[in-house]
Amino acid sequence: MRQGSFEIGGEPEESDRFGQALVFGNFNGARRESEIDAYADRSCYDLVVAAPKEDEGAGEIQLFRGSPQGLSYGGPVLHLDELGLSSDPGDGFGVALSAGDLDQDGFDDLIIGAPGDAVGGTVVVIPGSELGLNLERAAVLKQGEAGFGGVDERGDQFGFAVSWTILGLGSGDTAQAILEPR
């Protein structure tokens, strides 16, 4: 995969850093099940590839949808603008990516760090749905807002690293999501 190729699109520039962060997730819950071919019984995971230095460091991510035949090219390219925020040089949108079923609805959700956005950085959570990533339900997380402590200060770089995990409270306990952005 190379930025600027026919399948990928975009204009490769020396410092875009296409592929600096990547994550896979089952954002639409698609599964292919077959009683005949055990190899075909697999999840159709999607791939998200970031270019956090695209457009003078504003950053972008691109989604490649999964299918039983492999990845489908030409998926959407997203910037902070598509999520109701301002896309500005230095935002670093996509510098960190993670995925998991945060709200335990059966669809993986995408977590994106933009440590240079606004004053002290931003994390965006885009929930998965039957149709894939649901941009209309995206949650914007910042320090000092939505239950996060601290104060949003210049240089904090909130979102420089993002991660998700499930925690079991003991043998047989249900896994719990750390964050429910809705």
Backbone as ProteinMPNN parsed JSONL, in Angstrom:
{"seq_chain_A": "MRQGSFEIGGEPEESDRFGQALVFGNFNGARRESEIDAYADRSCYDLVVAAPKEDEGAGEIQLFRGSPQGLSYGGPVLHLDELGLSSDPGDGFGVALSAGDLDQDGFDDLIIGAPGDAVGGTVVVIPGSELGLNLERAAVLKQGEAGFGGVDERGDQFGFAVSWTILGLGSGDTAQAILEPR", "coords_chain_A": {"N_chain_A": [[0.852, -1.168, 0.0], [0.648, 2.099, -0.945], [0.602, 5.548, -0.559], [-0.872, 7.628, -2.948], [-0.897, 5.77, -4.966], [-2.92, 4.117, -7.483], [-5.045, 2.681, -6.237], [-5.084, 3.71, -3.646], [-4.971, 6.531, -3.596], [-4.681, 10.119, -3.022], [-1.976, 12.464, -2.561], [1.309, 11.745, -2.395], [3.573, 13.117, -0.143], [6.716, 14.24, 1.043], [6.781, 14.248, 3.899], [4.381, 13.118, 4.911], [3.885, 10.74, 6.321], [2.359, 8.397, 5.894], [0.794, 5.565, 7.074], [1.987, 5.595, 9.56], [0.499, 5.101, 11.843], [-1.695, 2.4, 12.368], [-4.703, 0.458, 12.483], [-6.891, -2.295, 13.023], [-10.321, -3.24, 12.791], [-13.624, -4.518, 13.436], [-15.817, -2.842, 12.267], [-18.406, -2.794, 11.228], [-19.474, -5.107, 12.119], [-19.49, -7.253, 10.402], [-19.522, -10.601, 9.36], [-18.363, -13.565, 7.906], [-19.62, -16.62, 7.448], [-19.266, -20.07, 7.005], [-20.32, -23.342, 6.425], [-19.127, -25.098, 4.814], [-16.501, -24.39, 4.016], [-13.959, -24.031, 6.119], [-11.963, -22.113, 6.135], [-13.217, -19.88, 5.116], [-14.75, -19.066, 7.2], [-14.585, -16.478, 8.889], [-13.91, -13.288, 10.357], [-14.621, -10.152, 8.841], [-12.487, -7.95, 8.841], [-11.86, -4.419, 8.993], [-9.434, -2.009, 7.893], [-7.703, 0.745, 9.18], [-5.736, 3.403, 8.206], [-3.369, 5.814, 9.041], [-2.199, 9.092, 8.184], [-0.612, 11.165, 9.746], [0.814, 13.529, 9.357], [-0.081, 14.698, 7.084], [-1.114, 17.414, 4.962], [0.373, 19.699, 6.08], [0.687, 18.719, 8.659], [-1.885, 18.56, 9.69], [-3.238, 16.157, 9.415], [-4.739, 12.959, 8.512], [-6.992, 10.176, 8.111], [-7.534, 6.983, 6.58], [-9.982, 4.667, 5.57], [-10.13, 1.24, 4.904], [-12.239, -1.065, 3.787], [-13.057, -4.333, 4.922], [-13.484, -7.566, 3.425], [-14.577, -10.918, 2.525], [-12.914, -11.427, 0.391], [-10.734, -9.865, 0.818], [-9.18, -6.63, 1.395], [-11.041, -3.719, 0.544], [-10.346, -1.144, -1.601], [-10.261, 2.486, -1.761], [-11.793, 3.551, 0.244], [-13.333, 5.859, 2.617], [-11.619, 8.969, 3.191], [-10.746, 10.666, 6.003], [-10.824, 13.753, 7.783], [-10.379, 16.101, 10.49], [-12.292, 18.026, 9.912], [-14.534, 16.682, 8.837], [-15.687, 15.76, 11.081], [-16.865, 17.735, 12.459], [-15.063, 19.479, 13.602], [-12.316, 21.822, 13.479], [-9.891, 21.509, 11.009], [-6.567, 21.908, 11.243], [-3.163, 23.04, 10.548], [-0.683, 21.099, 12.176], [-2.349, 19.65, 13.924], [-2.148, 16.839, 14.029], [-3.89, 14.709, 13.558], [-4.715, 11.393, 13.855], [-2.307, 10.467, 14.772], [-2.261, 8.577, 16.732], [-3.996, 5.51, 17.011], [-6.7, 3.337, 17.88], [-8.87, 0.528, 18.42], [-11.956, -0.976, 19.377], [-14.729, -2.587, 21.002], [-16.19, -0.423, 22.598], [-18.7, 0.345, 23.711], [-19.971, -2.039, 23.918], [-21.768, -3.073, 21.942], [-21.528, -4.871, 19.907], [-20.209, -3.929, 17.701], [-17.09, -2.758, 16.597], [-15.472, 0.224, 17.737], [-13.846, 3.222, 16.691], [-10.936, 4.822, 17.812], [-9.289, 7.858, 17.858], [-6.396, 9.784, 18.054], [-5.537, 13.23, 18.333], [-3.222, 15.044, 19.102], [-2.337, 17.687, 18.788], [-4.488, 19.288, 18.357], [-6.68, 22.07, 18.861], [-6.33, 23.529, 22.055], [-4.992, 21.781, 24.031], [-5.064, 19.233, 22.87], [-6.96, 16.476, 21.421], [-9.216, 13.701, 21.545], [-10.961, 11.548, 19.463], [-13.82, 9.564, 19.23], [-15.293, 7.28, 17.196], [-18.21, 5.633, 16.744], [-18.95, 2.227, 15.808], [-21.322, 0.653, 13.559], [-24.158, -1.035, 12.045], [-23.833, -0.175, 9.46], [-21.213, 0.484, 9.352], [-18.591, 2.8, 10.324], [-19.999, 5.405, 12.2], [-20.211, 8.547, 11.619], [-21.844, 10.633, 12.438], [-22.388, 10.154, 15.09], [-20.052, 10.591, 16.406], [-17.852, 11.121, 19.149], [-16.269, 13.75, 20.857], [-13.49, 14.114, 22.806], [-11.96, 15.831, 25.467], [-9.546, 17.161, 27.788], [-10.754, 17.989, 31.013], [-13.373, 18.003, 30.233], [-16.426, 16.172, 29.692], [-16.231, 14.29, 31.799], [-13.491, 13.871, 32.065], [-10.64, 14.533, 33.947], [-8.449, 17.237, 34.936], [-6.962, 20.114, 33.284], [-7.371, 21.709, 30.217], [-4.591, 22.521, 28.65], [-2.152, 24.396, 26.809], [0.123, 22.499, 24.955], [-0.279, 20.064, 26.25], [-0.838, 17.705, 24.816], [-2.939, 15.805, 24.737], [-4.204, 12.787, 23.701], [-1.98, 11.881, 22.404], [-1.233, 9.26, 22.703], [-3.355, 6.482, 22.472], [-5.478, 3.92, 23.742], [-7.263, 0.863, 24.215], [-8.973, -1.461, 26.21], [-10.426, -4.418, 27.631], [-11.671, -5.075, 30.837], [-11.639, -7.65, 33.129], [-13.269, -8.479, 36.091], [-12.741, -10.624, 37.559], [-12.782, -14.218, 37.673], [-15.037, -15.425, 35.317], [-16.512, -13.098, 35.306], [-18.227, -10.458, 33.575], [-16.785, -8.738, 30.839], [-15.805, -5.326, 30.973], [-16.253, -2.145, 29.505], [-13.928, 0.529, 29.363], [-14.522, 3.101, 28.62], [-17.4, 4.883, 27.794], [-18.534, 6.642, 25.353], [-21.018, 7.743, 24.745]], "CA_chain_A": [[0.0, 0.0, 0.0], [1.414, 3.345, -1.016], [-0.181, 6.747, -0.815], [-0.666, 8.115, -4.296], [-1.134, 4.733, -5.96], [-4.276, 4.152, -8.033], [-6.014, 2.172, -5.269], [-5.06, 4.452, -2.389], [-5.274, 7.948, -3.805], [-3.886, 11.094, -2.291], [-0.707, 12.91, -3.13], [2.375, 11.497, -1.425], [4.534, 14.19, 0.105], [7.86, 13.712, 1.771], [6.621, 14.099, 5.347], [3.005, 12.738, 5.274], [3.961, 9.613, 7.256], [1.282, 7.446, 5.618], [1.045, 4.282, 7.705], [2.63, 5.729, 10.868], [-0.38, 4.384, 12.771], [-2.757, 1.616, 11.733], [-5.479, -0.375, 13.392], [-7.971, -3.007, 12.358], [-11.508, -3.418, 13.619], [-14.82, -5.011, 12.764], [-16.644, -1.663, 12.508], [-19.801, -3.046, 10.864], [-19.859, -6.403, 12.662], [-19.638, -8.23, 9.311], [-18.884, -11.901, 9.512], [-18.626, -14.521, 6.83], [-19.618, -17.942, 8.055], [-19.494, -21.11, 6.018], [-20.229, -24.703, 6.946], [-18.388, -25.882, 3.837], [-15.093, -24.014, 3.959], [-13.556, -23.476, 7.416], [-11.147, -20.929, 5.884], [-14.107, -18.749, 4.85], [-15.406, -18.687, 8.45], [-13.712, -15.489, 9.519], [-14.431, -11.929, 10.417], [-14.183, -9.262, 7.763], [-11.973, -6.779, 9.529], [-11.497, -3.227, 8.229], [-8.13, -1.45, 8.243], [-7.606, 2.205, 9.175], [-4.346, 3.832, 8.05], [-3.236, 7.246, 9.299], [-1.109, 9.926, 7.671], [-0.784, 12.279, 10.686], [1.52, 14.75, 8.944], [-0.709, 15.183, 5.847], [-1.582, 18.809, 4.971], [1.137, 20.473, 7.057], [0.516, 18.165, 9.995], [-3.285, 18.488, 10.131], [-3.46, 14.723, 9.523], [-5.922, 12.319, 7.949], [-7.04, 8.722, 8.184], [-8.261, 6.368, 5.478], [-10.577, 3.388, 5.908], [-10.181, 0.202, 3.883], [-13.234, -2.024, 4.268], [-12.709, -5.732, 4.759], [-14.455, -8.482, 2.831], [-13.964, -12.246, 2.441], [-11.895, -11.416, -0.666], [-9.635, -8.995, 1.219], [-9.511, -5.227, 1.623], [-11.575, -2.913, -0.56], [-9.673, 0.149, -1.646], [-11.113, 3.626, -2.093], [-12.643, 3.909, 1.374], [-13.312, 7.291, 2.913], [-10.496, 9.658, 3.802], [-11.349, 11.565, 6.982], [-10.079, 14.815, 8.457], [-11.173, 16.639, 11.603], [-13.42, 18.791, 9.348], [-15.7, 15.81, 8.656], [-16.192, 15.405, 12.403], [-17.378, 18.952, 13.089], [-13.978, 20.244, 14.205], [-11.496, 22.529, 12.506], [-8.656, 20.817, 10.651], [-5.542, 22.941, 11.157], [-1.795, 22.54, 10.569], [-0.165, 20.724, 13.486], [-3.297, 18.881, 14.743], [-1.669, 15.466, 14.192], [-5.024, 13.78, 13.553], [-4.312, 10.047, 13.462], [-0.99, 10.091, 15.295], [-2.502, 7.356, 17.503], [-5.262, 4.852, 16.684], [-7.051, 2.113, 18.577], [-10.226, 0.088, 18.1], [-12.544, -1.973, 20.262], [-16.171, -2.423, 21.218], [-16.274, 0.337, 23.834], [-20.047, 0.365, 24.275], [-20.405, -3.43, 23.935], [-22.952, -3.257, 21.093], [-21.212, -5.825, 18.861], [-19.472, -3.255, 16.627], [-15.902, -2.062, 17.075], [-15.459, 1.672, 17.649], [-12.52, 3.722, 16.334], [-10.423, 5.86, 18.695], [-8.276, 8.592, 17.099], [-5.743, 10.863, 18.785], [-5.095, 14.441, 17.633], [-2.623, 15.741, 20.241], [-2.061, 19.098, 18.516], [-5.738, 19.991, 18.086], [-7.17, 23.065, 19.828], [-5.326, 23.971, 23.013], [-4.164, 20.72, 24.598], [-5.227, 17.948, 22.196], [-8.309, 15.928, 21.327], [-9.424, 12.308, 21.182], [-12.255, 11.366, 18.816], [-14.303, 8.187, 19.225], [-16.347, 7.099, 16.182], [-18.802, 4.316, 16.983], [-19.31, 1.356, 14.698], [-22.751, 0.384, 13.418], [-24.42, -1.995, 10.971], [-23.363, 0.425, 8.212], [-19.808, 0.858, 9.509], [-18.351, 3.929, 11.219], [-21.098, 6.365, 12.222], [-19.612, 9.862, 11.868], [-22.82, 11.512, 13.105], [-22.378, 9.874, 16.529], [-18.687, 10.724, 16.911], [-17.691, 11.832, 20.416], [-15.024, 14.493, 20.972], [-13.055, 14.087, 24.198], [-10.889, 16.76, 25.812], [-9.306, 17.269, 29.219], [-11.646, 18.921, 31.699], [-14.725, 17.882, 29.693], [-17.017, 14.827, 29.567], [-15.769, 13.38, 32.838], [-12.039, 13.778, 32.151], [-10.073, 15.52, 34.852], [-7.375, 18.075, 34.431], [-7.263, 21.37, 32.608], [-6.888, 21.721, 28.831], [-3.556, 23.537, 28.567], [-1.281, 24.329, 25.646], [1.24, 21.57, 25.046], [-0.607, 18.815, 26.964], [-0.815, 16.612, 23.839], [-3.975, 14.819, 25.032], [-4.431, 12.01, 22.491], [-0.717, 11.454, 21.809], [-1.337, 7.804, 22.698], [-4.682, 6.004, 22.847], [-5.542, 2.472, 23.862], [-8.519, 0.354, 24.735], [-8.907, -2.84, 26.664], [-11.543, -4.804, 28.47], [-11.208, -5.508, 32.143], [-12.446, -8.639, 33.836], [-13.135, -8.259, 37.527], [-12.498, -11.911, 38.196], [-13.161, -15.368, 36.864], [-16.44, -15.501, 34.93], [-17.158, -11.785, 35.27], [-18.36, -9.875, 32.238], [-15.805, -7.69, 30.528], [-16.39, -3.985, 31.038], [-15.546, -1.137, 28.718], [-13.389, 1.629, 30.155], [-15.082, 4.371, 28.2], [-18.647, 4.874, 27.042], [-18.581, 8.041, 24.926], [-22.343, 8.228, 24.384]], "C_chain_A": [[0.899, 1.232, 0.0], [0.467, 4.49, -1.31], [0.157, 7.253, -2.207], [-0.841, 7.056, -5.366], [-2.598, 4.787, -6.393], [-5.315, 3.749, -6.993], [-6.149, 3.064, -4.042], [-5.464, 5.905, -2.581], [-4.389, 8.844, -2.962], [-2.624, 11.458, -3.046], [0.397, 12.661, -2.113], [3.321, 12.687, -1.345], [5.577, 13.647, 1.064], [7.576, 13.431, 3.245], [5.226, 13.659, 5.786], [2.943, 11.651, 6.348], [2.772, 8.668, 7.129], [1.641, 6.086, 6.204], [1.739, 4.378, 9.049], [1.817, 5.024, 11.948], [-1.404, 3.616, 11.95], [-3.443, 0.773, 12.781], [-6.524, -1.118, 12.575], [-9.122, -3.161, 13.34], [-12.663, -3.92, 12.778], [-15.91, -3.959, 12.981], [-18.101, -1.856, 12.122], [-20.279, -4.417, 11.336], [-19.973, -7.501, 11.622], [-18.879, -9.51, 9.618], [-19.266, -12.749, 8.311], [-18.528, -15.891, 7.471], [-19.971, -18.977, 7.002], [-19.367, -22.473, 6.682], [-19.372, -25.566, 6.032], [-16.893, -25.638, 3.936], [-14.693, -23.34, 5.27], [-12.721, -22.208, 7.239], [-12.023, -19.69, 5.689], [-14.82, -18.279, 6.113], [-14.482, -17.741, 9.21], [-14.401, -14.138, 9.538], [-13.86, -11.121, 9.263], [-13.713, -7.955, 8.393], [-11.624, -5.663, 8.545], [-10.138, -2.75, 8.724], [-8.211, 0.071, 8.163], [-6.127, 2.558, 9.161], [-4.288, 5.343, 8.221], [-2.044, 7.835, 8.556], [-1.147, 11.208, 8.514], [-0.066, 13.57, 10.32], [0.987, 15.303, 7.621], [-1.164, 16.63, 6.026], [-0.945, 19.624, 6.097], [0.879, 20.017, 8.489], [-0.906, 18.171, 10.514], [-3.676, 17.031, 10.326], [-4.739, 14.252, 8.88], [-5.831, 10.826, 8.191], [-7.81, 8.21, 6.98], [-8.723, 4.985, 5.906], [-10.577, 2.469, 4.693], [-11.101, -0.881, 4.42], [-12.797, -3.454, 3.966], [-13.847, -6.524, 4.142], [-13.806, -9.865, 2.811], [-12.873, -12.321, 1.369], [-10.696, -10.539, -0.306], [-10.105, -7.575, 1.418], [-10.053, -4.578, 0.356], [-10.915, -1.549, -0.495], [-10.674, 1.252, -1.962], [-12.066, 4.0, -0.98], [-12.511, 5.385, 1.698], [-11.995, 7.748, 3.524], [-11.113, 10.703, 4.721], [-10.341, 12.538, 7.561], [-10.928, 15.289, 9.633], [-12.385, 17.425, 11.11], [-14.682, 17.943, 9.223], [-16.348, 15.441, 9.983], [-16.675, 16.635, 13.166], [-16.33, 19.785, 13.801], [-13.207, 20.948, 13.1], [-10.212, 21.744, 12.271], [-7.59, 21.875, 10.385], [-4.152, 22.327, 11.132], [-1.351, 22.236, 12.0], [-1.111, 19.921, 14.363], [-2.805, 17.462, 15.018], [-2.79, 14.443, 14.263], [-4.579, 12.424, 13.024], [-2.955, 9.633, 13.983], [-1.091, 8.823, 16.145], [-3.884, 6.821, 17.163], [-5.449, 3.634, 17.581], [-8.477, 1.751, 18.187], [-10.669, -0.962, 19.095], [-14.006, -1.656, 20.467], [-16.398, -1.727, 22.557], [-17.644, 0.258, 24.491], [-20.711, -1.009, 24.272], [-21.703, -3.659, 23.153], [-22.703, -4.236, 19.945], [-20.459, -5.235, 17.686], [-18.243, -2.589, 17.234], [-16.049, -0.562, 16.839], [-14.019, 2.112, 17.386], [-12.151, 4.881, 17.254], [-9.243, 6.515, 17.983], [-7.707, 9.722, 17.956], [-5.333, 11.989, 17.851], [-4.46, 15.351, 18.686], [-2.311, 17.221, 20.015], [-3.316, 19.912, 18.276], [-6.092, 20.942, 19.229], [-6.045, 23.463, 20.774], [-4.411, 22.824, 23.436], [-4.317, 19.355, 23.968], [-6.638, 17.412, 22.316], [-8.234, 14.436, 21.032], [-10.822, 12.223, 20.597], [-12.59, 9.881, 18.84], [-15.454, 8.119, 18.225], [-16.929, 5.708, 16.379], [-19.039, 3.54, 15.693], [-20.816, 1.139, 14.689], [-22.936, -0.651, 12.313], [-23.905, -1.493, 9.623], [-21.891, 0.826, 8.272], [-19.673, 2.026, 10.46], [-19.454, 4.979, 11.074], [-20.564, 7.742, 12.613], [-20.552, 10.791, 12.628], [-22.829, 11.316, 14.619], [-20.982, 9.994, 17.138], [-18.678, 11.562, 18.194], [-16.314, 12.491, 20.429], [-14.676, 14.585, 22.453], [-11.881, 15.025, 24.401], [-10.701, 16.749, 27.325], [-10.266, 18.283, 29.816], [-13.072, 18.873, 31.206], [-15.142, 16.425, 29.712], [-16.438, 13.825, 30.563], [-14.269, 13.188, 32.918], [-11.533, 14.885, 33.056], [-9.022, 16.36, 34.169], [-7.891, 19.341, 33.772], [-6.629, 21.31, 31.226], [-5.886, 22.863, 28.679], [-2.676, 23.32, 27.338], [-0.113, 23.378, 25.913], [0.937, 20.266, 25.762], [-0.495, 17.583, 26.073], [-1.751, 15.463, 24.238], [-4.315, 14.101, 23.729], [-3.151, 11.568, 21.814], [-0.638, 9.932, 21.728], [-2.754, 7.443, 23.137], [-4.647, 4.484, 22.889], [-6.905, 2.108, 24.399], [-8.301, -1.076, 25.153], [-10.202, -3.161, 27.397], [-10.973, -5.327, 29.773], [-12.159, -6.543, 32.707], [-12.226, -8.447, 35.322], [-12.907, -9.559, 38.294], [-12.981, -13.02, 37.289], [-14.663, -15.377, 36.59], [-17.158, -14.167, 34.892], [-17.222, -11.272, 33.847], [-17.295, -8.805, 32.059], [-16.514, -6.345, 30.531], [-15.557, -3.039, 30.19], [-15.075, -0.023, 29.637], [-14.142, 2.915, 29.854], [-16.368, 4.151, 27.445], [-18.912, 6.298, 26.594], [-19.977, 8.557, 24.622], [-23.214, 8.42, 25.573]], "O_chain_A": [[1.788, 1.377, 0.839], [-0.37, 4.404, -2.209], [1.324, 7.3, -2.597], [-0.927, 7.384, -6.549], [-3.419, 5.43, -5.739], [-6.354, 4.399, -6.873], [-7.231, 3.157, -3.463], [-6.235, 6.441, -1.784], [-3.472, 8.384, -2.281], [-2.266, 10.829, -4.041], [0.419, 13.307, -1.066], [3.801, 13.191, -2.361], [5.324, 12.697, 1.804], [8.092, 12.453, 3.787], [4.905, 13.817, 6.964], [2.042, 11.652, 7.186], [2.239, 8.193, 8.132], [2.679, 5.518, 5.866], [2.059, 3.347, 9.641], [2.38, 4.42, 12.861], [-1.918, 4.123, 10.953], [-2.868, 0.422, 13.812], [-6.987, -0.618, 11.55], [-8.925, -3.207, 14.554], [-12.674, -3.765, 11.557], [-16.819, -4.161, 13.785], [-18.963, -1.145, 12.639], [-21.381, -4.84, 10.985], [-20.498, -8.575, 11.917], [-17.737, -9.484, 10.078], [-20.372, -12.643, 7.781], [-17.474, -16.275, 7.978], [-20.881, -18.769, 6.199], [-18.413, -22.725, 7.418], [-18.937, -26.647, 6.428], [-16.107, -26.585, 3.94], [-15.056, -22.187, 5.502], [-12.759, -21.321, 8.091], [-11.625, -18.583, 6.051], [-15.433, -17.211, 6.111], [-13.702, -18.162, 10.064], [-15.363, -13.901, 8.807], [-12.758, -11.382, 8.781], [-14.461, -6.98, 8.461], [-11.161, -5.911, 7.432], [-9.739, -3.055, 9.848], [-8.727, 0.62, 7.189], [-5.356, 2.079, 9.992], [-5.072, 6.07, 7.611], [-1.03, 7.173, 8.334], [-1.657, 12.23, 8.054], [-0.324, 14.609, 10.929], [1.535, 16.269, 7.09], [-1.556, 17.026, 7.124], [-1.641, 20.167, 6.955], [0.854, 20.828, 9.415], [-1.129, 17.821, 11.673], [-4.368, 16.698, 11.288], [-5.694, 15.011, 8.716], [-4.757, 10.279, 8.44], [-8.645, 8.923, 6.422], [-7.973, 4.225, 6.519], [-10.973, 2.866, 3.597], [-10.774, -1.543, 5.405], [-12.246, -3.745, 2.904], [-15.02, -6.195, 4.316], [-12.605, -9.98, 3.054], [-12.001, -13.188, 1.436], [-9.732, -10.483, -1.07], [-11.3, -7.333, 1.592], [-9.588, -4.85, -0.751], [-10.928, -0.886, 0.542], [-11.8, 0.981, -2.38], [-13.052, 4.695, -1.223], [-11.675, 6.082, 1.122], [-11.347, 7.015, 4.272], [-11.909, 11.531, 4.279], [-9.179, 12.206, 7.795], [-12.091, 14.902, 9.746], [-13.4, 17.49, 11.804], [-15.782, 18.433, 9.477], [-17.439, 14.871, 10.005], [-16.869, 16.58, 14.381], [-16.676, 20.711, 14.534], [-13.429, 20.689, 11.917], [-9.528, 21.361, 13.22], [-7.689, 22.641, 9.427], [-3.959, 21.218, 11.631], [-1.608, 23.015, 12.918], [-0.719, 19.532, 15.463], [-3.017, 16.933, 16.109], [-2.664, 13.425, 14.944], [-4.121, 12.314, 11.887], [-2.489, 8.539, 13.665], [-0.119, 8.078, 16.265], [-4.838, 7.59, 17.041], [-4.483, 2.987, 17.985], [-9.21, 2.596, 17.673], [-9.859, -1.743, 19.596], [-14.463, -0.563, 20.133], [-16.758, -2.374, 23.54], [-17.734, 0.118, 25.71], [-21.894, -1.124, 24.593], [-22.615, -4.34, 23.623], [-23.575, -4.417, 19.095], [-20.102, -5.963, 16.76], [-18.34, -1.929, 18.269], [-16.671, -0.132, 15.867], [-13.078, 1.445, 17.815], [-12.94, 5.804, 17.455], [-8.311, 5.833, 17.556], [-8.458, 10.521, 18.516], [-4.853, 11.759, 16.741], [-5.082, 16.321, 19.12], [-2.045, 17.938, 20.979], [-3.227, 21.112, 18.015], [-5.837, 20.658, 20.399], [-4.922, 23.707, 20.332], [-3.2, 22.882, 23.226], [-3.752, 18.388, 24.48], [-7.41, 17.825, 23.182], [-7.316, 13.967, 20.36], [-11.769, 12.765, 21.168], [-11.752, 9.041, 18.512], [-16.463, 8.807, 18.379], [-16.229, 4.711, 16.202], [-19.292, 4.117, 14.635], [-21.5, 1.404, 15.677], [-21.956, -1.092, 11.712], [-23.578, -2.291, 8.744], [-21.38, 1.443, 7.337], [-20.535, 2.234, 11.314], [-19.796, 5.386, 9.964], [-20.474, 8.064, 13.797], [-20.095, 11.649, 13.384], [-23.233, 12.216, 15.355], [-20.756, 9.548, 18.263], [-19.387, 12.562, 18.312], [-15.317, 11.872, 20.058], [-15.47, 15.074, 23.256], [-10.928, 15.027, 23.622], [-11.61, 16.365, 28.06], [-10.558, 19.31, 29.203], [-13.915, 19.622, 31.701], [-14.291, 15.536, 29.744], [-16.187, 12.668, 30.224], [-13.799, 12.418, 33.756], [-11.952, 16.037, 32.94], [-8.747, 16.207, 32.979], [-9.094, 19.595, 33.716], [-5.476, 20.903, 31.086], [-6.273, 24.028, 28.59], [-2.486, 22.189, 26.891], [0.545, 23.448, 26.951], [1.827, 19.423, 25.875], [-0.093, 16.519, 26.545], [-1.4, 14.292, 24.095], [-4.679, 14.751, 22.749], [-3.204, 10.942, 20.756], [-0.048, 9.382, 20.798], [-3.286, 8.038, 24.074], [-3.884, 3.845, 22.164], [-7.611, 2.942, 24.966], [-7.538, -1.813, 24.528], [-10.974, -2.265, 27.737], [-9.911, -5.949, 29.795], [-13.368, -6.317, 32.751], [-11.089, -8.268, 35.759], [-12.886, -9.575, 39.525], [-13.541, -12.75, 36.227], [-15.468, -15.341, 37.522], [-18.317, -14.112, 34.479], [-16.379, -11.607, 33.015], [-16.952, -8.074, 32.988], [-17.676, -6.24, 30.14], [-14.329, -3.117, 30.159], [-15.767, 0.325, 30.593], [-14.37, 3.727, 30.751], [-16.423, 3.314, 26.543], [-19.456, 7.093, 27.361], [-20.115, 9.727, 24.266], [-24.367, 8.826, 25.434]]}, "name": "protein", "num_of_chains": 1, "seq": "MRQGSFEIGGEPEESDRFGQALVFGNFNGARRESEIDAYADRSCYDLVVAAPKEDEGAGEIQLFRGSPQGLSYGGPVLHLDELGLSSDPGDGFGVALSAGDLDQDGFDDLIIGAPGDAVGGTVVVIPGSELGLNLERAAVLKQGEAGFGGVDERGDQFGFAVSWTILGLGSGDTAQAILEPR"}
